[in-house]
Amino acid sequence: MRVAVGGDHRGYMVRARLLELVKRLGHEVVDVGTQTSEPVDYPDIALRMARKVVDGEVDRGILVCGTGLGMCIAANKVHGIRAAPCHDDLTAQMSRSHNDANVLCLSADMLGERVVDQMVKIWLNTPFEGGRHARRVAKITALERQAEQAAGSGQ
């Protein structure tokens, strides 16, 4: 699987560690930055990574910022992204199995190294269950289309 990993200045160190973890787990990694601990705007990183996911350049993405929330909000503005801010093993697993999340958003400030590593392993290894969950994900996709159509018509 091809996995994009990105973080802002607060997620810089976690991002660097995750690049190695994802490689060790046998996946191809695409680094979307940032490359330094100098302040950057997290929406720029989130958009760069989200475009890679929706364009099919990568299968999934992982984003890290201080809380994981800013990255999640920004990534979810891109049609086709289902970003989930996860904080434990269960949310990581459920975001994949029930919601088919294609982006995992993590907090650099509130999660320990072992917790993050375990969540990433679970998230990368959990398949989407489909079934009734596929129907629900399809409804989310339909909502995205409706919002785009309403925006295009000036409503």
C-alpha positions as YAML, in Angstrom:
chain: A
units: angstrom
residues:
- id: 1
  name: MET
  ca: [0.00, 0.00, 0.00]
- id: 2
  name: ARG
  ca: [1.18, 3.56, -0.71]
- id: 3
  name: VAL
  ca: [0.76, 5.82, 2.32]
- id: 4
  name: ALA
  ca: [1.32, 9.59, 2.44]
- id: 5
  name: VAL
  ca: [2.51, 10.98, 5.78]
- id: 6
  name: GLY
  ca: [2.47, 14.66, 6.66]
- id: 7
  name: GLY
  ca: [2.66, 16.94, 9.64]
- id: 8
  name: ASP
  ca: [2.91, 20.57, 10.52]
- id: 9
  name: HIS
  ca: [5.59, 22.06, 12.78]
- id: 10
  name: ARG
  ca: [3.96, 20.62, 15.91]
- id: 11
  name: GLY
  ca: [3.70, 17.20, 14.28]
- id: 12
  name: TYR
  ca: [7.15, 17.32, 12.71]
- id: 13
  name: MET
  ca: [8.87, 14.84, 15.05]
- id: 14
  name: VAL
  ca: [5.98, 12.37, 15.08]
- id: 15
  name: ARG
  ca: [5.77, 12.57, 11.27]
- id: 16
  name: ALA
  ca: [9.47, 11.77, 10.96]
- id: 17
  name: ARG
  ca: [9.06, 8.70, 13.19]
- id: 18
  name: LEU
  ca: [5.94, 7.56, 11.32]
- id: 19
  name: LEU
  ca: [7.77, 7.64, 8.00]
- id: 20
  name: GLU
  ca: [10.07, 4.94, 9.34]
- id: 21
  name: LEU
  ca: [7.29, 2.96, 11.04]
- id: 22
  name: VAL
  ca: [5.16, 2.80, 7.90]
- id: 23
  name: LYS
  ca: [8.20, 1.62, 5.90]
- id: 24
  name: ARG
  ca: [8.98, -1.05, 8.52]
- id: 25
  name: LEU
  ca: [5.39, -2.26, 8.22]
- id: 26
  name: GLY
  ca: [6.06, -2.96, 4.55]
- id: 27
  name: HIS
  ca: [4.33, 0.00, 2.92]
- id: 28
  name: GLU
  ca: [5.62, 2.52, 0.42]
- id: 29
  name: VAL
  ca: [5.78, 5.98, 2.00]
- id: 30
  name: VAL
  ca: [5.26, 9.37, 0.40]
- id: 31
  name: ASP
  ca: [6.44, 12.27, 2.56]
- id: 32
  name: VAL
  ca: [4.31, 15.39, 2.14]
- id: 33
  name: GLY
  ca: [6.20, 17.47, 4.73]
- id: 34
  name: THR
  ca: [6.91, 19.57, 6.56]
- id: 35
  name: GLN
  ca: [10.67, 19.15, 6.45]
- id: 36
  name: THR
  ca: [11.50, 21.45, 9.40]
- id: 37
  name: SER
  ca: [10.12, 22.49, 12.75]
- id: 38
  name: GLU
  ca: [9.60, 26.05, 11.48]
- id: 39
  name: PRO
  ca: [5.94, 27.15, 11.67]
- id: 40
  name: VAL
  ca: [3.79, 26.25, 8.66]
- id: 41
  name: ASP
  ca: [0.07, 26.41, 7.96]
- id: 42
  name: TYR
  ca: [-1.49, 22.99, 8.50]
- id: 43
  name: PRO
  ca: [-4.17, 23.45, 5.79]
- id: 44
  name: ASP
  ca: [-1.40, 23.52, 3.17]
- id: 45
  name: ILE
  ca: [-0.04, 20.14, 4.31]
- id: 46
  name: ALA
  ca: [-3.54, 18.65, 4.62]
- id: 47
  name: LEU
  ca: [-4.50, 19.79, 1.12]
- id: 48
  name: ARG
  ca: [-1.27, 18.45, -0.41]
- id: 49
  name: MET
  ca: [-1.86, 15.04, 1.15]
- id: 50
  name: ALA
  ca: [-5.62, 14.96, 0.45]
- id: 51
  name: ARG
  ca: [-5.05, 15.62, -3.24]
- id: 52
  name: LYS
  ca: [-2.65, 12.68, -3.41]
- id: 53
  name: VAL
  ca: [-5.33, 10.42, -1.91]
- id: 54
  name: VAL
  ca: [-8.21, 11.55, -4.15]
- id: 55
  name: ASP
  ca: [-5.98, 11.55, -7.26]
- id: 56
  name: GLY
  ca: [-4.99, 7.93, -6.54]
- id: 57
  name: GLU
  ca: [-1.29, 8.68, -6.06]
- id: 58
  name: VAL
  ca: [-1.53, 7.06, -2.62]
- id: 59
  name: ASP
  ca: [-4.01, 4.68, -1.03]
- id: 60
  name: ARG
  ca: [-4.22, 6.37, 2.36]
- id: 61
  name: GLY
  ca: [-2.78, 9.24, 4.33]
- id: 62
  name: ILE
  ca: [-1.70, 10.04, 7.87]
- id: 63
  name: LEU
  ca: [-1.63, 13.63, 9.16]
- id: 64
  name: VAL
  ca: [-0.20, 14.93, 12.43]
- id: 65
  name: CYS
  ca: [-0.63, 18.33, 14.07]
- id: 66
  name: GLY
  ca: [-0.88, 19.51, 17.66]
- id: 67
  name: THR
  ca: [-4.37, 18.11, 18.25]
- id: 68
  name: GLY
  ca: [-5.05, 16.31, 14.98]
- id: 69
  name: LEU
  ca: [-8.21, 18.38, 14.63]
- id: 70
  name: GLY
  ca: [-7.04, 21.18, 12.36]
- id: 71
  name: MET
  ca: [-5.57, 18.72, 9.88]
- id: 72
  name: CYS
  ca: [-8.78, 16.69, 9.99]
- id: 73
  name: ILE
  ca: [-11.03, 19.69, 9.35]
- id: 74
  name: ALA
  ca: [-8.86, 20.87, 6.46]
- id: 75
  name: ALA
  ca: [-8.52, 17.43, 4.84]
- id: 76
  name: ASN
  ca: [-12.26, 16.80, 5.04]
- id: 77
  name: LYS
  ca: [-12.90, 19.86, 2.87]
- id: 78
  name: VAL
  ca: [-11.58, 17.85, -0.09]
- id: 79
  name: HIS
  ca: [-14.26, 15.82, -1.90]
- id: 80
  name: GLY
  ca: [-13.58, 12.11, -1.43]
- id: 81
  name: ILE
  ca: [-11.64, 12.43, 1.79]
- id: 82
  name: ARG
  ca: [-12.88, 10.68, 4.91]
- id: 83
  name: ALA
  ca: [-10.43, 11.88, 7.55]
- id: 84
  name: ALA
  ca: [-10.81, 10.65, 11.12]
- id: 85
  name: PRO
  ca: [-9.21, 12.14, 14.24]
- id: 86
  name: CYS
  ca: [-8.36, 9.04, 16.26]
- id: 87
  name: HIS
  ca: [-7.20, 8.88, 19.86]
- id: 88
  name: ASP
  ca: [-7.09, 5.18, 20.71]
- id: 89
  name: ASP
  ca: [-7.04, 1.69, 19.20]
- id: 90
  name: LEU
  ca: [-10.83, 1.45, 18.96]
- id: 91
  name: THR
  ca: [-11.32, 4.73, 17.10]
- id: 92
  name: ALA
  ca: [-8.52, 3.78, 14.71]
- id: 93
  name: GLN
  ca: [-10.08, 0.37, 14.03]
- id: 94
  name: MET
  ca: [-13.66, 1.65, 13.71]
- id: 95
  name: SER
  ca: [-12.68, 4.53, 11.44]
- id: 96
  name: ARG
  ca: [-11.51, 1.93, 8.94]
- id: 97
  name: SER
  ca: [-13.95, -0.94, 9.45]
- id: 98
  name: HIS
  ca: [-17.14, 1.15, 9.60]
- id: 99
  name: ASN
  ca: [-16.27, 4.49, 7.97]
- id: 100
  name: ASP
  ca: [-13.66, 3.50, 5.37]
- id: 101
  name: ALA
  ca: [-11.49, 6.40, 6.54]
- id: 102
  name: ASN
  ca: [-8.75, 7.11, 4.03]
- id: 103
  name: VAL
  ca: [-6.93, 9.63, 6.23]
- id: 104
  name: LEU
  ca: [-5.86, 9.14, 9.85]
- id: 105
  name: CYS
  ca: [-5.37, 12.34, 11.86]
- id: 106
  name: LEU
  ca: [-3.27, 12.24, 15.01]
- id: 107
  name: SER
  ca: [-2.33, 14.54, 17.87]
- id: 108
  name: ALA
  ca: [1.37, 15.15, 18.41]
- id: 109
  name: ASP
  ca: [0.71, 16.83, 21.76]
- id: 110
  name: MET
  ca: [-1.67, 14.41, 23.45]
- id: 111
  name: LEU
  ca: [-0.69, 10.91, 22.33]
- id: 112
  name: GLY
  ca: [2.34, 8.93, 23.40]
- id: 113
  name: GLU
  ca: [4.69, 7.20, 21.00]
- id: 114
  name: ARG
  ca: [3.51, 3.65, 21.77]
- id: 115
  name: VAL
  ca: [-0.15, 4.64, 21.45]
- id: 116
  name: VAL
  ca: [0.46, 6.32, 18.09]
- id: 117
  name: ASP
  ca: [2.47, 3.39, 16.75]
- id: 118
  name: GLN
  ca: [-0.19, 0.86, 17.77]
- id: 119
  name: MET
  ca: [-2.99, 2.99, 16.30]
- id: 120
  name: VAL
  ca: [-1.15, 3.33, 12.99]
- id: 121
  name: LYS
  ca: [-0.58, -0.44, 12.82]
- id: 122
  name: ILE
  ca: [-4.25, -1.13, 13.51]
- id: 123
  name: TRP
  ca: [-5.44, 1.53, 11.06]
- id: 124
  name: LEU
  ca: [-3.24, 0.30, 8.22]
- id: 125
  name: ASN
  ca: [-4.22, -3.34, 8.78]
- id: 126
  name: THR
  ca: [-7.97, -2.91, 9.24]
- id: 127
  name: PRO
  ca: [-10.10, -3.49, 6.14]
- id: 128
  name: PHE
  ca: [-13.40, -1.79, 5.43]
- id: 129
  name: GLU
  ca: [-16.25, -4.17, 6.33]
- id: 130
  name: GLY
  ca: [-18.60, -3.00, 3.59]
- id: 131
  name: GLY
  ca: [-22.17, -4.27, 3.92]
- id: 132
  name: ARG
  ca: [-24.42, -1.84, 5.78]
- id: 133
  name: HIS
  ca: [-21.40, 0.42, 6.26]
- id: 134
  name: ALA
  ca: [-20.91, 0.75, 2.49]
- id: 135
  name: ARG
  ca: [-24.46, 2.08, 2.22]
- id: 136
  name: ARG
  ca: [-23.69, 4.70, 4.85]
- id: 137
  name: VAL
  ca: [-20.41, 5.75, 3.25]
- id: 138
  name: ALA
  ca: [-22.27, 6.07, -0.06]
- id: 139
  name: LYS
  ca: [-24.68, 8.46, 1.65]
- id: 140
  name: ILE
  ca: [-21.73, 10.57, 2.80]
- id: 141
  name: THR
  ca: [-20.47, 10.68, -0.78]
- id: 142
  name: ALA
  ca: [-23.95, 11.73, -1.94]
- id: 143
  name: LEU
  ca: [-23.92, 14.56, 0.63]
- id: 144
  name: GLU
  ca: [-20.62, 15.77, -0.83]
- id: 145
  name: ARG
  ca: [-22.12, 15.80, -4.32]
- id: 146
  name: GLN
  ca: [-25.21, 17.68, -3.12]
- id: 147
  name: ALA
  ca: [-23.04, 20.29, -1.41]
- id: 148
  name: GLU
  ca: [-20.97, 20.76, -4.57]
- id: 149
  name: GLN
  ca: [-24.10, 21.10, -6.70]
- id: 150
  name: ALA
  ca: [-25.63, 23.62, -4.29]
- id: 151
  name: ALA
  ca: [-22.40, 25.63, -4.29]
- id: 152
  name: GLY
  ca: [-22.32, 25.56, -8.08]
- id: 153
  name: SER
  ca: [-25.88, 26.82, -8.33]
- id: 154
  name: GLY
  ca: [-25.31, 29.63, -5.84]
- id: 155
  name: GLN
  ca: [-27.60, 28.17, -3.14]
...
